[in-house]
Amino acid sequence: MLRQLIEESQAEQHEYQRTRNAQILTLQAELQAKKEEQHAALRKHLSGVIAEDAYLQVTDELSTESDVISTRIDELRSVELPRIDDLDDLFELLERSPELYLAQSIEMRARMLQMVTSNCRVSRDSIVPVYKKPFSGIATGLETGKWWVVLDSNQRLPD
């Protein structure tokens, strides 16, 4: 079920990637325009059309704007979307985790639990683990039957 949901989201991810690439191209064009404005200001300053203090002010503003644009380009480029290939190992681990757990010594079981849990809630009747990501989403999905366990853009659970 999880794999099917992830595969269905691939089209959305590809659309996001196209949008992101278009944004990067637009920002690169803006960055190039800022560089051309800086060169034009330099030519005007060298030819005596604008004074040095006005030239420095213009170039400082253009440099600041260029830095902001460059930072945004870097942010867009650094976003990595999850790939289905990366999830195959997670699914295999999830399928094999009970047998791996039972085959280990007490010390190794403790280490495995530390890897997937961050804490435990203790009630009078039981101990309930608090799982780390991505195990928390899987545990919530198994418990509730709702596999969209993240908040949507309106900060509420999806229908």
PyMOL commands that set and color helices and strands:
alter all, ss='L'
color gray80, all
select helices_A, chain A and resi 2-46+52-78+84-102+106-116+135-144
alter helices_A, ss='H'
color red, helices_A
select strands_A, chain A and resi 117-122+127-131
alter strands_A, ss='S'
color yellow, strands_A
deselect
rebuild
show_as cartoon
